[in-house]
Amino acid sequence: MATIKLPSNVEAERAVLGAILLNDSIALSTIASLKETDFSGDDPRNVLIFKAMKILDDHSHPIDPATVQDQLINMQALSDAGGADYIMELLNSIVDFKNIDYYVNLLRNQAVFRAFLKKIAKIQKDYSEGEVKDISEFMAVNTQSLSDIASQRQVANFQSAYNVTEAIRTTIQKELRSNNNGITGIDTGYLALNAYTHGWQPGNLIILAARPGMGKTALMLNFALKATENTGRTVAVFSCEMDNNSIMKRILASESLVDIGRLSSGNLTRREIDKVDSALTRIGKTKLYFDDTPNQALGDIVAKAHKLKNDNPDLCMIFVDYINIIDVQGKYDSRTLEIGAITKTLKQLARTLGVPVMALAQVSREADKSDNHTPSLANLKESGNIEQDADLVLMIYRSNYYKKQGLEVKEKNSQYAEQLKQSVENQNSNGGDANDKHEIVDVNVAKNRNGQQGKFHLMFTGANQRFDNVDSEREQYQQFMAGGNQPTSEE
């Protein structure tokens, strides 16, 4: 395999070293922002001289031609570094000190590019030597490695307060002109949730957590469908536990309002068949993409998400069901540390692609021991860095789930609770076949990095896996989104 010439700029290296030798005011920041590996090695003298400068800086010694020469003598490297003549030659290589940042960034970006090309060469070498045992794992691991290297490139500097405030001013003016009812991200499809979040925000990691059986997968699929319907853009769903047919049946039940049990059995009336056919046509026109690979590896999720973004630049949101069963390459001392690695990577993915990422998480059994079995952040199973990495944590709770098991649930006694109860009765009287077909689900905004915490409610229809706004809350949240006061509940 032919060896390629790696990128370098020896003259830029000399210019930076010369500037350090001549200007004390830039020496500190310049040395701190560079590493030995940022120098290509095409002229080994530059690497040795920078190493001497770094040693002097680490010991708070002044840096000038004399001290650098003395340090090279101590390193027994003066001759290899070109001697005193080369040090003096560097003084003639400097550029305008105002441009030093440009040259420093040039060296850093070239160093990243060299590392990138070396990694590609290593990948080719491993393949040629038969080191590929599993294609999927090999590609996932190396894709992540290349992504990690690329993320180190120098792409921006500090911004002044003026530039930042003007950017915010432009954003606010744009939002005022857009008349989007306070939604700055992707419309969640639910009035109360929009009031807390102003929509799903780009770059955010969102955790949807609950005990098993609470309906978190159903709610996630409701979110996914609404995201693509409200934007007309691409939405990705990674399902590590459920196959695509099962996922689609849940979405179909929600969209067609046909009982999921009847849908699964195929025992449908003519009217239901027409509703299902119409829903299939509507769903088929959306830009939903599914991946139901079992035992999904974290690296695979990252690689596939990047590929989908490349193929579909309008990708606007990613859903992952669920983090507790994602496979992580490498060895960790505990599952908690593995989960921490997963949430950190998903957060990085959200920021890199500039889209919100929602991941489902399990709540531990400890929640069942709490008052009314309601979960809290402390109950996140194998929590790791979930709470730390997440921008938004939503926790759902259904009292009916526990009532059906014969467990005691303390009923709230308030005017607000009566309003919620009336909403359920009204819904059930509008065509429900069973008294428990519709129920109230509590949603706790347990963490909200960019807004308020609190609770709101959704109407859950178990027969068709559908979540809707609660009628008794609809008006107050509409008023809030139009500029009114924050709605209140009995919590």
C-alpha positions in Angstrom: 0.0 0.0 0.0 1.5 3.3 -1.1 2.5 5.8 1.6 1.0 9.2 1.2 2.5 12.5 2.2 0.7 13.8 5.2 -0.3 17.5 5.4 2.1 19.9 7.0 3.2 23.5 6.9 6.7 23.9 8.1 6.8 27.7 7.5 3.7 28.2 9.7 5.4 26.2 12.4 8.5 28.4 12.2 6.3 31.5 12.3 4.6 30.4 15.5 7.9 29.5 17.2 9.4 32.9 16.2 6.4 34.8 17.5 6.7 33.0 20.9 10.4 33.8 21.1 9.8 37.5 20.4 6.5 38.3 22.2 6.0 37.4 25.9 2.3 38.5 25.8 1.3 35.8 23.3 3.8 33.1 24.5 1.6 31.9 27.3 -1.7 31.5 25.4 0.0 30.1 22.3 2.0 27.4 24.1 -1.1 26.4 26.2 -3.2 25.9 23.0 -0.6 23.7 21.2 0.8 20.2 21.7 4.0 18.6 20.4 1.9 16.5 18.0 0.6 19.8 16.4 4.1 20.0 14.8 4.3 17.7 11.8 7.9 16.4 12.3 8.7 17.2 8.7 11.3 19.5 10.3 12.2 17.7 13.6 14.0 20.8 14.8 10.6 22.5 15.3 9.3 19.7 17.6 12.4 19.9 19.8 12.3 23.6 20.1 8.6 23.6 21.0 9.3 20.9 23.6 12.0 23.1 25.2 9.5 26.0 25.3 6.9 23.9 26.9 9.3 22.8 29.6 10.2 26.4 30.3 6.6 27.4 30.4 5.7 24.5 32.8 8.3 25.8 35.2 7.2 29.5 34.8 10.6 30.4 33.3 10.9 33.2 30.7 11.0 32.2 27.1 13.5 33.9 24.8 16.4 32.8 22.5 18.9 32.4 25.4 16.6 30.4 27.7 15.4 28.1 24.9 19.1 27.5 23.9 20.0 26.7 27.5 17.0 24.3 27.9 18.0 22.5 24.7 21.5 22.1 26.1 20.0 20.5 29.3 18.0 18.2 27.0 21.2 17.3 25.1 19.3 18.3 22.0 20.9 21.6 20.9 22.6 20.2 17.9 19.6 18.2 16.8 17.5 21.3 17.1 19.7 23.2 14.7 21.9 25.0 17.2 21.9 28.7 18.0 21.9 29.5 14.3 18.5 27.9 13.7 17.0 29.6 16.8 18.1 33.0 15.5 16.7 32.0 12.0 13.3 31.6 13.6 13.3 35.2 14.6 13.2 36.1 11.0 10.2 33.8 10.3 7.6 35.7 12.3 4.4 37.2 10.9 2.2 40.0 12.1 1.4 39.2 15.7 -2.3 40.0 15.1 -2.4 36.9 12.8 -0.9 34.4 15.3 -4.3 32.8 16.1 -4.7 32.0 12.4 -1.4 30.2 12.3 -2.1 28.3 15.6 -5.4 27.1 14.3 -3.8 26.1 11.0 -1.3 23.9 12.9 -4.0 22.4 15.0 -6.3 21.6 12.1 -3.5 20.0 10.1 -2.6 17.9 13.1 -6.2 16.6 13.3 -6.2 15.9 9.6 -3.0 13.9 9.9 -4.5 11.9 12.7 -7.6 11.4 10.6 -5.6 10.1 7.6 -3.4 7.9 9.9 -6.6 6.3 11.3 -7.8 5.6 7.7 -4.5 4.0 6.9 -4.7 1.9 10.1 -8.2 0.8 9.1 -7.0 -0.2 5.6 -4.0 -2.1 7.2 -6.3 -4.0 9.6 -8.5 -5.0 6.7 -5.5 -6.1 4.5 -4.1 -8.2 7.4 -7.4 -9.9 8.1 -8.2 -8.2 11.4 -11.9 -7.8 10.6 -13.8 -10.4 12.6 -17.2 -8.7 12.5 -17.9 -6.2 9.7 -20.7 -4.3 11.6 -18.6 -4.0 14.8 -15.5 -3.1 12.8 -17.3 -0.3 10.9 -19.1 1.0 14.0 -16.0 1.3 16.2 -13.9 2.9 13.4 -16.6 5.3 12.4 -16.8 6.5 16.0 -13.0 6.8 16.1 -13.0 8.9 13.0 -15.8 11.0 14.3 -14.0 11.6 17.6 -10.9 12.7 15.7 -12.8 15.1 13.4 -14.6 16.7 16.4 -11.2 17.9 17.6 -10.7 20.3 14.7 -10.5 24.0 15.5 -13.6 25.6 14.0 -14.4 28.6 16.1 -13.0 31.1 18.5 -14.4 33.2 21.4 -17.3 35.5 20.4 -17.7 38.9 21.9 -20.7 39.8 24.0 -21.8 42.1 21.2 -21.8 39.4 18.6 -23.7 37.0 20.8 -26.3 39.5 21.8 -26.9 40.6 18.2 -27.4 36.9 17.3 -29.9 36.6 20.1 -31.6 39.8 18.9 -31.9 38.4 15.4 -33.3 35.1 16.7 -35.9 36.9 18.8 -37.0 39.1 15.9 -37.3 36.1 13.6 -39.4 34.2 16.2 -41.7 37.3 16.6 -42.2 37.4 12.8 -42.8 33.7 12.5 -46.0 33.8 14.6 -45.3 30.3 15.9 -47.1 30.6 19.3 -43.9 30.5 21.3 -42.5 27.3 19.7 -38.8 27.7 18.9 -38.1 24.1 18.3 -40.1 21.2 16.8 -43.7 21.2 17.8 -44.2 18.3 20.3 -47.9 18.0 19.3 -49.0 18.6 22.9 -50.0 22.0 24.3 -48.8 21.5 27.9 -45.4 20.1 26.8 -44.8 23.0 24.4 -45.5 25.3 27.3 -42.6 23.8 29.2 -40.2 23.2 26.4 -41.2 25.6 23.5 -40.8 22.5 21.3 -38.0 19.9 21.0 -34.8 21.9 20.9 -31.9 21.1 18.5 -28.9 19.5 20.2 -30.8 18.4 23.3 -30.8 15.0 24.9 -34.3 14.1 26.1 -34.9 11.2 28.5 -38.4 9.7 28.7 -38.5 7.4 31.7 -41.0 5.2 33.4 -41.6 1.8 35.0 -42.4 -1.0 32.6 -46.0 -1.0 31.4 -46.6 2.7 31.7 -46.7 3.3 28.0 -43.4 5.1 27.4 -42.8 3.3 24.0 -46.4 4.2 22.9 -45.7 7.9 23.9 -42.4 7.9 22.1 -44.1 6.7 18.9 -46.8 9.4 19.3 -43.9 11.9 19.6 -42.1 10.5 16.5 -45.2 10.6 14.3 -46.1 14.1 15.4 -42.6 15.3 14.8 -42.5 14.2 11.2 -46.1 15.2 10.5 -45.6 18.7 12.0 -42.4 19.4 10.1 -42.6 17.2 7.0 -39.0 16.3 7.8 -37.1 13.0 8.4 -37.4 11.3 11.8 -35.4 8.2 12.9 -36.5 5.5 15.3 -34.1 3.0 16.7 -35.9 0.1 18.4 -33.6 -2.2 20.3 -36.4 -4.3 21.6 -39.4 -4.3 19.2 -39.5 -5.3 15.5 -40.7 -2.9 12.8 -44.0 -4.7 12.3 -44.9 -4.4 16.0 -43.9 -0.7 16.0 -46.0 0.0 12.9 -49.0 -1.7 14.4 -48.8 0.6 17.4 -48.5 3.7 15.2 -51.3 2.4 13.0 -53.6 1.8 16.0 -53.0 5.4 17.2 -53.5 7.0 13.8 -56.5 4.9 12.7 -58.2 4.8 16.2 -58.7 1.1 15.7 -58.3 -1.2 18.7 -54.7 -2.7 18.6 -56.0 -6.1 19.7 -58.4 -6.3 16.8 -55.7 -4.9 14.5 -53.4 -7.7 15.6 -56.0 -10.4 15.2 -57.2 -9.2 11.8 -60.8 -9.4 13.0 -61.9 -6.0 11.6 -65.1 -4.6 10.4 -65.5 -3.0 6.9 -65.4 0.4 8.5 -62.3 -0.4 10.5 -60.6 -1.8 7.3 -61.2 1.5 5.6 -59.8 3.5 8.6 -56.7 1.3 8.7 -56.2 1.6 4.9 -56.5 5.4 5.1 -54.1 5.5 8.1 -51.6 3.3 6.3 -51.6 5.7 3.3 -51.0 8.8 5.6 -48.2 7.1 7.6 -46.6 5.9 4.4 -46.3 9.4 3.1 -44.3 10.5 6.2 -40.6 10.5 6.4 -40.3 8.1 9.3 -37.3 5.7 9.3 -37.0 2.6 11.5 -34.1 0.4 12.6 -35.1 -2.6 14.6 -31.7 -4.3 14.9 -31.7 -6.3 18.1 -28.9 -5.9 20.6 -28.0 -2.6 18.9 -24.4 -1.5 19.5 -23.9 2.2 20.5 -21.4 2.7 17.7 -23.9 1.3 15.2 -26.5 3.8 16.3 -24.1 6.7 15.9 -22.8 5.5 12.5 -26.3 4.9 11.2 -27.6 8.2 12.4 -24.7 10.0 10.6 -25.4 8.1 7.4 -29.1 8.9 7.6 -28.3 12.6 8.1 -26.0 12.5 5.1 -28.7 10.8 3.0 -31.5 13.0 4.4 -30.1 16.4 5.4 -33.6 17.3 6.7 -33.3 14.8 9.6 -34.9 16.7 12.5 -35.2 14.2 15.4 -33.9 10.8 16.6 -35.6 8.4 19.0 -33.9 5.5 20.8 -35.8 2.7 22.6 -34.1 2.2 25.0 -30.8 3.0 26.6 -30.7 0.2 29.2 -30.3 -2.5 26.5 -27.9 -0.8 24.2 -24.7 -2.7 23.8 -21.4 -0.8 24.5 -18.1 -1.9 23.2 -15.2 -2.0 25.6 -14.9 -2.9 29.3 -16.5 -0.9 32.1 -16.3 -1.6 35.8 -20.1 -1.4 36.1 -23.3 -1.1 34.1 -23.7 2.4 35.6 -20.5 3.5 33.9 -21.7 2.0 30.7 -25.0 3.9 30.8 -23.0 7.0 31.5 -21.0 6.4 28.3 -24.2 5.8 26.4 -25.9 9.1 27.5 -22.7 11.1 26.9 -22.4 9.7 23.4 -26.1 10.3 22.6 -25.7 13.9 23.9 -22.7 14.3 21.6 -24.7 12.9 18.7 -27.5 15.4 19.3 -25.0 18.3 19.3 -23.0 17.0 16.3 -26.1 16.5 14.1 -27.9 19.5 15.5 -31.1 17.6 16.3 -32.9 16.6 19.4 -32.3 13.0 20.5 -34.9 11.3 22.7 -33.9 8.1 24.6 -36.1 5.9 26.7 -35.0 4.8 30.1 -36.2 2.4 32.8 -37.2 3.4 36.3 -36.1 1.1 39.1 -38.4 -0.8 41.4 -37.7 1.7 44.2 -40.3 3.9 42.6 -43.0 1.4 43.6 -42.1 2.0 47.2 -42.6 5.7 47.0 -45.8 7.6 47.8 -48.3 6.5 45.3 -45.5 4.7 43.3 -44.6 7.9 41.5 -41.0 8.0 40.1 -38.3 10.6 40.7 -34.9 11.3 39.2 -33.3 9.2 41.9 -35.2 6.1 40.6 -33.6 6.2 37.1 -32.3 2.6 36.7 -28.5 2.3 36.4 -28.6 6.0 36.2 -24.9 6.8 35.5 -24.9 10.3 34.0 -28.5 10.3 32.8 -29.5 13.2 34.9 -26.3 15.1 34.3 -26.2 14.6 30.5 -29.9 15.1 29.8 -31.3 18.5 28.9 -34.9 17.3 29.6 -36.2 14.4 31.7 -39.8 13.4 31.4 -41.2 10.8 33.7 -44.7 9.3 33.2 -47.0 7.6 35.7 -50.4 5.9 35.4 -52.3 5.3 38.6 -54.6 2.9 36.7 -51.7 0.6 36.2 -51.4 0.1 39.9 -55.2 0.0 40.5 -55.5 -2.9 38.1 -53.0 -4.8 40.2 -55.1 -4.2 43.3 -52.6 -1.8 44.8 -53.6 1.1 46.9 -53.4 4.5 45.2 -54.4 7.6 47.1 -56.8 9.7 45.1 -56.2 13.4 44.9 -59.1 15.4 46.4 -59.2 18.8 44.8 -61.2 20.8 42.3 -58.5 20.3 39.7 -58.6 16.5 40.2 -62.3 16.6 39.7 -61.8 18.4 36.4 -59.4 15.7 35.3 -61.9 13.0 36.3 -64.6 14.8 34.4 -62.4 14.9 31.3 -62.0 11.1 31.5 -65.8 10.6 31.9 -66.6 12.9 29.0 -64.1 11.0 26.8 -65.4 7.6 27.8 -69.0 8.7 27.1 -68.0 9.7 23.6 -67.8 6.2 22.3 -65.7 4.2 24.7 -66.5 0.4 24.8 -65.1 0.0 28.3 -65.0 2.3 31.3 -61.2 2.1 31.5 -60.5 2.8 27.9 -59.4 6.3 28.6 -57.3 7.4 31.5 -55.2 10.3 32.7 -51.4 10.0 32.6 -49.2 12.2 34.8 -46.1 13.6 33.1 -43.5 15.0 35.3 -41.0 17.5 33.8 -38.4 16.4 36.3 -35.5 18.2 34.7 -35.6 21.1 32.2 -32.2 22.7 31.6 -33.8 25.5 29.7 -37.1 26.1 31.4 -39.4 25.3 34.3 -40.0 22.0 36.0 -43.5 20.9 36.8 -46.3 18.4 35.9 -49.0 18.2 33.3 -51.4 15.5 32.1 -52.2 13.6 28.9 -55.2 11.5 28.0 -54.1 7.9 27.2 -56.3 5.5 25.2 -54.8 2.1 25.8 -56.9 0.4 23.2 -55.2 2.3 20.4 -52.0 3.4 22.1 -52.8 7.0 21.7 -52.0 10.1 23.8 -54.0 13.3 23.5 -54.3 16.7 25.1 -56.6 16.8 28.1 -59.7 18.9 27.4 -59.8 20.5 30.9 -56.2 21.8 30.3 -56.5 22.7 26.7 -57.8 26.3 27.1 -55.4 27.4 29.8 -52.3 26.1 27.9 -53.6 27.8 24.7 -53.8 31.0 26.7 -50.3 30.5 28.1 -48.8 29.9 24.6 -50.5 33.1 23.5 -48.7 35.1 26.3 -50.8 34.3 29.4 -49.7 33.1 32.8 -48.1 29.7 33.5 -51.0 27.1 34.0 -51.3 25.5 37.4 -52.4 22.1 38.6 -53.0 20.5 41.9 -49.3 19.7 42.1 
